[in-house]
């Protein structure tokens, strides 16, 4: 089983700005993404719908290892 990690930025900034976010949602998106995109600076974007927030799409950004979560937010502009 993969052990997910979280950057200090995620722990101290993201969760503070978005207290409704749950780490479990981020992990769920990474494990079952609708789409994955490589991003600049050796990061990856994972997109997934979260039932608990009315099936809104959550964008989760990881470092290049794809297990260290750096950022997450509802993606208002996501299009399949």
TORROMAR-306958 format. One record per residue: residue number from 0; y, z, x of N, C-alpha, C, O, CB in turn. Coordinates in steps of 0.05 Angstrom, whole numbers, always signed. Glycine has a CB too. Layout:
<sites>
@k:NUM n_y:Y n_z:Z n_x:X ca_y:Y ca_z:Z ca_x:X c_y:Y c_z:Z c_x:X o_y:Y o_z:Z o_x:X cb_y:Y cb_z:Z cb_x:X
...
</sites>
This chain:
<sites>
@k:0 n_y:-24 n_z:+0 n_x:+17 ca_y:+0 ca_z:+0 ca_x:+0 c_y:+25 c_z:+0 c_x:+18 o_y:+26 o_z:+14 o_x:+38 cb_y:+0 cb_z:+25 cb_x:-19
@k:1 n_y:+44 n_z:-16 n_x:+10 ca_y:+69 ca_z:-18 ca_x:+25 c_y:+86 c_z:+7 c_x:+21 o_y:+89 o_z:+16 o_x:-1 cb_y:+85 cb_z:-44 cb_x:+17
@k:2 n_y:+98 n_z:+16 n_x:+43 ca_y:+116 ca_z:+39 ca_x:+41 c_y:+144 c_z:+28 c_x:+43 o_y:+153 o_z:+20 o_x:+65 cb_y:+110 cb_z:+60 cb_x:+63
@k:3 n_y:+159 n_z:+29 n_x:+22 ca_y:+186 ca_z:+19 ca_x:+21 c_y:+206 c_z:+39 c_x:+33 o_y:+202 o_z:+63 o_x:+30 cb_y:+195 cb_z:+11 cb_x:-7
@k:4 n_y:+226 n_z:+28 n_x:+46 ca_y:+247 ca_z:+45 ca_x:+58 c_y:+274 c_z:+37 c_x:+46 o_y:+277 o_z:+16 o_x:+34 cb_y:+247 cb_z:+42 cb_x:+89
@k:5 n_y:+294 n_z:+54 n_x:+51 ca_y:+320 ca_z:+49 ca_x:+40 c_y:+341 c_z:+54 c_x:+62 o_y:+339 o_z:+74 o_x:+76 cb_y:+326 cb_z:+67 cb_x:+15
@k:6 n_y:+360 n_z:+36 n_x:+65 ca_y:+381 ca_z:+40 ca_x:+85 c_y:+399 c_z:+62 c_x:+77 o_y:+400 o_z:+70 o_x:+54 cb_y:+397 cb_z:+14 cb_x:+90
@k:7 n_y:+413 n_z:+73 n_x:+97 ca_y:+433 ca_z:+93 ca_x:+91 c_y:+454 c_z:+83 c_x:+72 o_y:+464 o_z:+97 o_x:+54 cb_y:+447 cb_z:+103 cb_x:+117
@k:8 n_y:+461 n_z:+57 n_x:+75 ca_y:+481 ca_z:+45 ca_x:+56 c_y:+471 c_z:+47 c_x:+28 o_y:+486 o_z:+54 o_x:+9 cb_y:+486 cb_z:+15 cb_x:+64
@k:9 n_y:+445 n_z:+40 n_x:+23 ca_y:+434 ca_z:+41 ca_x:-4 c_y:+435 c_z:+70 c_x:-14 o_y:+444 o_z:+75 o_x:-37 cb_y:+405 cb_z:+31 cb_x:-4
@k:10 n_y:+426 n_z:+89 n_x:+2 ca_y:+424 ca_z:+117 ca_x:-6 c_y:+452 c_z:+129 c_x:-12 o_y:+456 o_z:+143 o_x:-32 cb_y:+410 cb_z:+134 cb_x:+15
@k:11 n_y:+472 n_z:+122 n_x:+5 ca_y:+498 ca_z:+136 ca_x:+3 c_y:+519 c_z:+120 c_x:-12 o_y:+537 o_z:+133 o_x:-23 cb_y:+508 cb_z:+141 cb_x:+31
@k:12 n_y:+517 n_z:+94 n_x:-13 ca_y:+537 ca_z:+78 ca_x:-27 c_y:+527 c_z:+66 c_x:-53 o_y:+540 o_z:+70 o_x:-74 cb_y:+546 cb_z:+56 cb_x:-8
@k:13 n_y:+505 n_z:+52 n_x:-52 ca_y:+495 ca_z:+38 ca_x:-75 c_y:+488 c_z:+57 c_x:-98 o_y:+497 o_z:+54 o_x:-121 cb_y:+471 cb_z:+20 cb_x:-68
@k:14 n_y:+472 n_z:+77 n_x:-92 ca_y:+464 ca_z:+96 ca_x:-113 c_y:+488 c_z:+112 c_x:-123 o_y:+487 o_z:+121 o_x:-146 cb_y:+442 cb_z:+115 cb_x:-102
@k:15 n_y:+508 n_z:+116 n_x:-106 ca_y:+531 ca_z:+131 ca_x:-115 c_y:+548 c_z:+113 c_x:-134 o_y:+558 o_z:+123 o_x:-155 cb_y:+548 cb_z:+140 cb_x:-91
@k:16 n_y:+551 n_z:+87 n_x:-128 ca_y:+566 ca_z:+69 ca_x:-145 c_y:+552 c_z:+62 c_x:-170 o_y:+564 o_z:+57 o_x:-191 cb_y:+573 cb_z:+43 cb_x:-129
@k:17 n_y:+525 n_z:+61 n_x:-169 ca_y:+508 ca_z:+53 ca_x:-192 c_y:+487 c_z:+75 c_x:-197 o_y:+463 o_z:+70 o_x:-192 cb_y:+495 cb_z:+26 cb_x:-187
@k:18 n_y:+495 n_z:+98 n_x:-207 ca_y:+476 ca_z:+120 ca_x:-210 c_y:+454 c_z:+114 c_x:-230 o_y:+433 o_z:+129 o_x:-230 cb_y:+491 cb_z:+144 cb_x:-219
@k:19 n_y:+457 n_z:+94 n_x:-247 ca_y:+436 ca_z:+87 ca_x:-266 c_y:+412 c_z:+73 c_x:-253 o_y:+390 o_z:+72 o_x:-264 cb_y:+447 cb_z:+70 cb_x:-288
@k:20 n_y:+416 n_z:+62 n_x:-229 ca_y:+395 ca_z:+48 ca_x:-215 c_y:+372 c_z:+67 c_x:-207 o_y:+377 o_z:+90 o_x:-200 cb_y:+405 cb_z:+33 cb_x:-190
@k:21 n_y:+348 n_z:+57 n_x:-208 ca_y:+325 ca_z:+72 ca_x:-200 c_y:+311 c_z:+57 c_x:-177 o_y:+307 o_z:+33 o_x:-179 cb_y:+306 cb_z:+77 cb_x:-224
@k:22 n_y:+303 n_z:+72 n_x:-157 ca_y:+289 ca_z:+60 ca_x:-135 c_y:+263 c_z:+46 c_x:-144 o_y:+256 o_z:+25 o_x:-133 cb_y:+281 cb_z:+81 cb_x:-114
@k:23 n_y:+250 n_z:+56 n_x:-164 ca_y:+226 ca_z:+44 ca_x:-174 c_y:+231 c_z:+16 c_x:-185 o_y:+214 o_z:-2 o_x:-182 cb_y:+214 cb_z:+62 cb_x:-197
@k:24 n_y:+254 n_z:+12 n_x:-197 ca_y:+261 ca_z:-15 ca_x:-207 c_y:+263 c_z:-34 c_x:-184 o_y:+254 o_z:-57 o_x:-185 cb_y:+288 cb_z:-14 cb_x:-223
@k:25 n_y:+276 n_z:-26 n_x:-162 ca_y:+279 ca_z:-43 ca_x:-138 c_y:+252 c_z:-51 c_x:-127 o_y:+247 o_z:-74 o_x:-121 cb_y:+296 cb_z:-29 cb_x:-117
@k:26 n_y:+234 n_z:-32 n_x:-126 ca_y:+207 ca_z:-37 ca_x:-115 c_y:+193 c_z:-57 c_x:-134 o_y:+179 o_z:-75 o_x:-125 cb_y:+191 cb_z:-11 cb_x:-112
@k:27 n_y:+196 n_z:-52 n_x:-160 ca_y:+183 ca_z:-70 ca_x:-180 c_y:+192 c_z:-99 c_x:-177 o_y:+176 o_z:-118 o_x:-178 cb_y:+188 cb_z:-60 cb_x:-208
@k:28 n_y:+218 n_z:-102 n_x:-172 ca_y:+229 ca_z:-129 ca_x:-169 c_y:+218 c_z:-142 c_x:-144 o_y:+211 o_z:-166 o_x:-144 cb_y:+260 cb_z:-128 cb_x:-167
@k:29 n_y:+216 n_z:-127 n_x:-122 ca_y:+205 ca_z:-139 ca_x:-97 c_y:+176 c_z:-146 c_x:-100 o_y:+167 o_z:-167 o_x:-90 cb_y:+208 cb_z:-118 cb_x:-74
@k:30 n_y:+161 n_z:-130 n_x:-115 ca_y:+132 ca_z:-135 ca_x:-118 c_y:+126 c_z:-157 c_x:-139 o_y:+105 o_z:-169 o_x:-138 cb_y:+118 cb_z:-110 cb_x:-126
@k:31 n_y:+145 n_z:-162 n_x:-157 ca_y:+141 ca_z:-182 ca_x:-179 c_y:+166 c_z:-198 c_x:-184 o_y:+177 o_z:-196 o_x:-206 cb_y:+131 cb_z:-168 cb_x:-205
@k:32 n_y:+176 n_z:-212 n_x:-164 ca_y:+201 ca_z:-226 ca_x:-167 c_y:+199 c_z:-251 c_x:-185 o_y:+178 o_z:-264 o_x:-186 cb_y:+212 cb_z:-234 cb_x:-140
@k:33 n_y:+221 n_z:-257 n_x:-198 ca_y:+224 ca_z:-283 ca_x:-212 c_y:+230 c_z:-304 c_x:-192 o_y:+221 o_z:-327 o_x:-193 cb_y:+247 cb_z:-281 cb_x:-234
@k:34 n_y:+246 n_z:-296 n_x:-171 ca_y:+253 ca_z:-314 ca_x:-150 c_y:+260 c_z:-299 c_x:-125 o_y:+269 o_z:-276 o_x:-126 cb_y:+278 cb_z:-332 cb_x:-158
@k:35 n_y:+256 n_z:-311 n_x:-102 ca_y:+262 ca_z:-299 ca_x:-76 c_y:+278 c_z:-320 c_x:-60 o_y:+271 o_z:-344 o_x:-60 cb_y:+237 cb_z:-290 cb_x:-59
@k:36 n_y:+300 n_z:-312 n_x:-48 ca_y:+316 ca_z:-330 ca_x:-32 c_y:+322 c_z:-317 c_x:-5 o_y:+327 o_z:-293 o_x:-3 cb_y:+343 cb_z:-337 cb_x:-46
@k:37 n_y:+321 n_z:-334 n_x:+16 ca_y:+329 ca_z:-324 ca_x:+42 c_y:+360 c_z:-324 c_x:+43 o_y:+373 o_z:-342 o_x:+32 cb_y:+318 cb_z:-342 cb_x:+66
@k:38 n_y:+371 n_z:-303 n_x:+54 ca_y:+400 ca_z:-300 ca_x:+55 c_y:+409 c_z:-300 c_x:+85 o_y:+392 o_z:-296 o_x:+102 cb_y:+409 cb_z:-273 cb_x:+41
@k:39 n_y:+434 n_z:-305 n_x:+89 ca_y:+444 ca_z:-303 ca_x:+117 c_y:+440 c_z:-275 c_x:+128 o_y:+435 o_z:-256 o_x:+113 cb_y:+474 cb_z:-311 cb_x:+117
@k:40 n_y:+443 n_z:-273 n_x:+154 ca_y:+440 ca_z:-247 ca_x:+168 c_y:+412 c_z:-235 c_x:+165 o_y:+409 o_z:-210 o_x:+164 cb_y:+461 cb_z:-227 cb_x:+158
@k:41 n_y:+392 n_z:-252 n_x:+164 ca_y:+364 ca_z:-242 ca_x:+163 c_y:+358 c_z:-224 c_x:+140 o_y:+345 o_z:-203 o_x:+143 cb_y:+357 cb_z:-229 cb_x:+189
@k:42 n_y:+368 n_z:-230 n_x:+117 ca_y:+363 ca_z:-214 ca_x:+93 c_y:+350 c_z:-232 c_x:+72 o_y:+350 o_z:-256 o_x:+73 cb_y:+389 cb_z:-201 cb_x:+82
@k:43 n_y:+339 n_z:-218 n_x:+52 ca_y:+326 ca_z:-233 ca_x:+30 c_y:+336 c_z:-222 c_x:+3 o_y:+340 o_z:-198 o_x:+0 cb_y:+295 cb_z:-230 cb_x:+32
@k:44 n_y:+338 n_z:-240 n_x:-16 ca_y:+346 ca_z:-233 ca_x:-44 c_y:+321 c_z:-236 c_x:-61 o_y:+307 o_z:-256 o_x:-61 cb_y:+370 cb_z:-251 cb_x:-54
@k:45 n_y:+316 n_z:-215 n_x:-77 ca_y:+295 ca_z:-215 ca_x:-96 c_y:+307 c_z:-212 c_x:-124 o_y:+325 o_z:-195 o_x:-127 cb_y:+273 cb_z:-193 cb_x:-91
@k:46 n_y:+298 n_z:-227 n_x:-143 ca_y:+309 ca_z:-225 ca_x:-170 c_y:+286 c_z:-218 c_x:-190 o_y:+264 o_z:-229 o_x:-188 cb_y:+322 cb_z:-252 cb_x:-179
@k:47 n_y:+292 n_z:-200 n_x:-208 ca_y:+272 ca_z:-193 ca_x:-228 c_y:+284 c_z:-180 c_x:-252 o_y:+305 o_z:-167 o_x:-250 cb_y:+251 cb_z:-175 cb_x:-216
@k:48 n_y:+272 n_z:-185 n_x:-276 ca_y:+282 ca_z:-174 ca_x:-301 c_y:+272 c_z:-145 c_x:-303 o_y:+249 o_z:-139 o_x:-297 cb_y:+273 cb_z:-191 cb_x:-325
@k:49 n_y:+290 n_z:-127 n_x:-312 ca_y:+284 ca_z:-99 ca_x:-316 c_y:+285 c_z:-92 c_x:-345 o_y:+307 o_z:-93 o_x:-357 cb_y:+303 cb_z:-81 cb_x:-299
@k:50 n_y:+263 n_z:-86 n_x:-357 ca_y:+261 ca_z:-80 ca_x:-386 c_y:+279 c_z:-57 c_x:-394 o_y:+292 o_z:-57 o_x:-415 cb_y:+232 cb_z:-74 cb_x:-393
@k:51 n_y:+281 n_z:-37 n_x:-377 ca_y:+297 ca_z:-12 ca_x:-383 c_y:+327 c_z:-17 c_x:-385 o_y:+341 o_z:-1 o_x:-397 cb_y:+292 cb_z:+8 cb_x:-362
@k:52 n_y:+336 n_z:-40 n_x:-375 ca_y:+365 ca_z:-46 ca_x:-378 c_y:+367 c_z:-73 c_x:-394 o_y:+382 o_z:-91 o_x:-386 cb_y:+379 cb_z:-48 cb_x:-350
@k:53 n_y:+353 n_z:-74 n_x:-416 ca_y:+354 ca_z:-97 ca_x:-434 c_y:+346 c_z:-123 c_x:-421 o_y:+358 o_z:-144 o_x:-427 cb_y:+382 cb_z:-99 cb_x:-446
@k:54 n_y:+326 n_z:-122 n_x:-403 ca_y:+316 ca_z:-146 ca_x:-389 c_y:+337 c_z:-160 c_x:-373 o_y:+335 o_z:-184 o_x:-367 cb_y:+304 cb_z:-165 cb_x:-409
@k:55 n_y:+358 n_z:-146 n_x:-365 ca_y:+378 ca_z:-158 ca_x:-347 c_y:+364 c_z:-162 c_x:-320 o_y:+346 o_z:-148 o_x:-312 cb_y:+403 cb_z:-139 cb_x:-344
@k:56 n_y:+374 n_z:-182 n_x:-305 ca_y:+363 ca_z:-188 ca_x:-279 c_y:+376 c_z:-171 c_x:-258 o_y:+400 o_z:-169 o_x:-256 cb_y:+367 cb_z:-218 cb_x:-273
@k:57 n_y:+358 n_z:-158 n_x:-242 ca_y:+367 ca_z:-142 ca_x:-220 c_y:+364 c_z:-157 c_x:-194 o_y:+342 o_z:-168 o_x:-189 cb_y:+352 cb_z:-115 cb_x:-219
@k:58 n_y:+385 n_z:-159 n_x:-178 ca_y:+383 ca_z:-171 ca_x:-151 c_y:+379 c_z:-149 c_x:-131 o_y:+395 o_z:-130 o_x:-130 cb_y:+408 cb_z:-189 cb_x:-145
@k:59 n_y:+358 n_z:-151 n_x:-115 ca_y:+352 ca_z:-131 ca_x:-95 c_y:+353 c_z:-145 c_x:-68 o_y:+341 o_z:-166 o_x:-63 cb_y:+324 cb_z:-118 cb_x:-99
@k:60 n_y:+369 n_z:-134 n_x:-49 ca_y:+372 ca_z:-146 ca_x:-22 c_y:+356 c_z:-128 c_x:-3 o_y:+359 o_z:-104 o_x:-2 cb_y:+402 cb_z:-147 cb_x:-14
@k:61 n_y:+339 n_z:-141 n_x:+13 ca_y:+324 ca_z:-127 ca_x:+33 c_y:+332 c_z:-137 c_x:+61 o_y:+344 o_z:-158 o_x:+64 cb_y:+294 cb_z:-130 cb_x:+29
@k:62 n_y:+325 n_z:-121 n_x:+81 ca_y:+327 ca_z:-131 ca_x:+109 c_y:+305 c_z:-151 c_x:+114 o_y:+289 o_z:-155 o_x:+96 cb_y:+326 cb_z:-106 cb_x:+129
@k:63 n_y:+304 n_z:-162 n_x:+137 ca_y:+284 ca_z:-183 ca_x:+143 c_y:+255 c_z:-175 c_x:+140 o_y:+238 o_z:-192 o_x:+137 cb_y:+289 cb_z:-194 cb_x:+171
@k:64 n_y:+250 n_z:-149 n_x:+142 ca_y:+222 ca_z:-139 ca_x:+139 c_y:+212 c_z:-140 c_x:+110 o_y:+188 o_z:-137 o_x:+105 cb_y:+220 cb_z:-111 cb_x:+150
@k:65 n_y:+230 n_z:-144 n_x:+91 ca_y:+224 ca_z:-146 ca_x:+63 c_y:+214 c_z:-120 c_x:+51 o_y:+204 o_z:-120 o_x:+28 cb_y:+204 cb_z:-168 cb_x:+57
@k:66 n_y:+217 n_z:-98 n_x:+65 ca_y:+209 ca_z:-72 ca_x:+54 c_y:+231 c_z:-51 c_x:+56 o_y:+229 o_z:-30 o_x:+45 cb_y:+184 cb_z:-62 cb_x:+69
@k:67 n_y:+252 n_z:-58 n_x:+71 ca_y:+275 ca_z:-40 ca_x:+73 c_y:+297 c_z:-50 c_x:+54 o_y:+309 o_z:-71 o_x:+58 cb_y:+286 cb_z:-38 cb_x:+102
@k:68 n_y:+301 n_z:-34 n_x:+33 ca_y:+320 ca_z:-41 ca_x:+12 c_y:+348 c_z:-33 c_x:+20 o_y:+353 o_z:-10 o_x:+27 cb_y:+312 cb_z:-28 cb_x:-15
@k:69 n_y:+367 n_z:-53 n_x:+19 ca_y:+394 ca_z:-49 ca_x:+28 c_y:+414 c_z:-48 c_x:+5 o_y:+434 o_z:-34 o_x:+7 cb_y:+401 cb_z:-70 cb_x:+48
@k:70 n_y:+410 n_z:-63 n_x:-16 ca_y:+429 ca_z:-65 ca_x:-38 c_y:+415 c_z:-73 c_x:-63 o_y:+393 o_z:-85 o_x:-62 cb_y:+452 cb_z:-85 cb_x:-31
@k:71 n_y:+426 n_z:-67 n_x:-86 ca_y:+415 ca_z:-75 ca_x:-112 c_y:+437 c_z:-73 c_x:-133 o_y:+454 o_z:-55 o_x:-133 cb_y:+391 cb_z:-57 cb_x:-120
@k:72 n_y:+437 n_z:-93 n_x:-151 ca_y:+456 ca_z:-93 ca_x:-173 c_y:+448 c_z:-113 c_x:-194 o_y:+433 o_z:-132 o_x:-188 cb_y:+485 cb_z:-101 cb_x:-162
@k:73 n_y:+456 n_z:-108 n_x:-219 ca_y:+451 ca_z:-128 ca_x:-240 c_y:+465 c_z:-154 c_x:-233 o_y:+489 o_z:-154 o_x:-226 cb_y:+460 cb_z:-117 cb_x:-268
@k:74 n_y:+451 n_z:-176 n_x:-236 ca_y:+462 ca_z:-202 ca_x:-229 c_y:+470 c_z:-216 c_x:-254 o_y:+454 o_z:-228 o_x:-268 cb_y:+442 cb_z:-219 cb_x:-212
@k:75 n_y:+496 n_z:-216 n_x:-261 ca_y:+506 ca_z:-228 ca_x:-285 c_y:+504 c_z:-258 c_x:-285 o_y:+503 o_z:-270 o_x:-306 cb_y:+535 cb_z:-219 cb_x:-290
@k:76 n_y:+505 n_z:-270 n_x:-262 ca_y:+505 ca_z:-299 ca_x:-260 c_y:+478 c_z:-312 c_x:-255 o_y:+477 o_z:-336 o_x:-249 cb_y:+524 cb_z:-307 cb_x:-238
@k:77 n_y:+456 n_z:-297 n_x:-256 ca_y:+430 ca_z:-308 ca_x:-250 c_y:+422 c_z:-330 c_x:-270 o_y:+425 o_z:-327 o_x:-294 cb_y:+409 cb_z:-286 cb_x:-250
@k:78 n_y:+413 n_z:-352 n_x:-259 ca_y:+403 ca_z:-374 ca_x:-276 c_y:+377 c_z:-384 c_x:-264 o_y:+374 o_z:-388 o_x:-240 cb_y:+424 cb_z:-398 cb_x:-278
@k:79 n_y:+357 n_z:-389 n_x:-281 ca_y:+331 ca_z:-399 ca_x:-271 c_y:+333 c_z:-428 c_x:-262 o_y:+314 o_z:-440 o_x:-254 cb_y:+310 cb_z:-396 cb_x:-293
</sites>
